[in-house]
Amino acid sequence: MKSKKRVVILGLPPVDALDVIGPAEVFAYANRLSQTAAQPYQVELVSAGAELYLESETGIELRGHRTLAQERESGKPIDTLIVATGFAAINRLNPEAVAWIRKRARHIRRICSICVGAFVLAETGLLDGRKATTHWGMARQLADAYPLIRVDPAPIWVKDGNLYTSAGISAGIDLALSLVSEDLGDEAALAVAKNLVLFLRRPGGQAQFSVSLQSQQTPSSSLDALCLWISEHLESDLTVEILADHMATSVRTLIRTFQRELNTTPAKYVEDVRLEAVSRALEFGGQSLEEIARRCGYNSVDVLRKAFVRRIGLSPKDYVQRFAPGSGES
């Protein structure tokens, strides 16, 4: 009989309750929907505090299966470790939990963090030299505190080797679904998503929030008018020289302004807006991929497809099948 995969959710209090419950529900539903006699997962909550009861930022207490001290004594094998904590805990991380993760890491198949749990993995040194993400509002702090990590604030979740980091709160559900997909196949993960009544099962490459919304984060940005113009002229040639000419400024000044105000480059901003427009068009359906490519400024379907796969991690066809059940042409 195939043994269950032991999934340990390690909570450093005070945790965000959804960071714990969201992924746990995904694995629980995978067990309920399993087509085999043996359930695939054994999910356990370990409290990094002194007590079994784990304080959450909502004030609701969660009861763990064991404390970290008890987990250390048990020595039971772990297939997947998921680290969760809360915003209030990242400036006073539990050194015992950090040391334990660092010691056990080589014996664990997958090590994951939810939201600001990335700060815990960062403290262990496991993320050094790796790409990682966290809640978009904490990405700058993570990058500044741990400069050896390549922090990307955009994706829903990131995989680098056997290390997985996810964005804020609900993104932990998306990460857990991806883990189920790795273990049991995409159909099983989609069945879990359906039973959780999720509108979308988001891939890791999908942005945490709208590019256009991000451009509005800076009050009275000097780029507001240009960003609006870009969104209205995606079918046009939008080189940095053309953008600078439209702003009546130099290329060098425009690049510095984008970096200062939006923390990106003009070229990357244009690509992000175009891919966001492609994603919306695919979700709504009713257009051929050729038409979408033309309207969003891609010279060919092949160029669009390559850019989409590179950034989103799915082909346009797979994206349509996953996110637009009515399905348009792809």
ABEGO torsion letter per residue (X at the ends): XBBBBBBBBBBBOBBBAAAAAAAAAAAAAAAAABABABBABBBBBBBABABABBBBAAGBBBBBABBAAAAAAAGBBBABBBBBBBAAAAABBBAAAAAAAAAAAAABABBBBBEAAAAAAAAAGAABGBBBBBBAAAAAAAAAABAABBBBAABABBBBEABBBBBBEAAAAAAAAAAAAAAAEAAAAAAAAAAAGBABBBBAABBABBAAAAAAABBGBAAAAAAAAAAAAAABBBBAAAAAAAAGBBAAAAAAAAAAAAGBBAAAAAAAAAAAAAAAAAAAEGBBAAAAAAAAGBABAAAAAAAAAAAAGBBAAAAAAAABAAEBBX
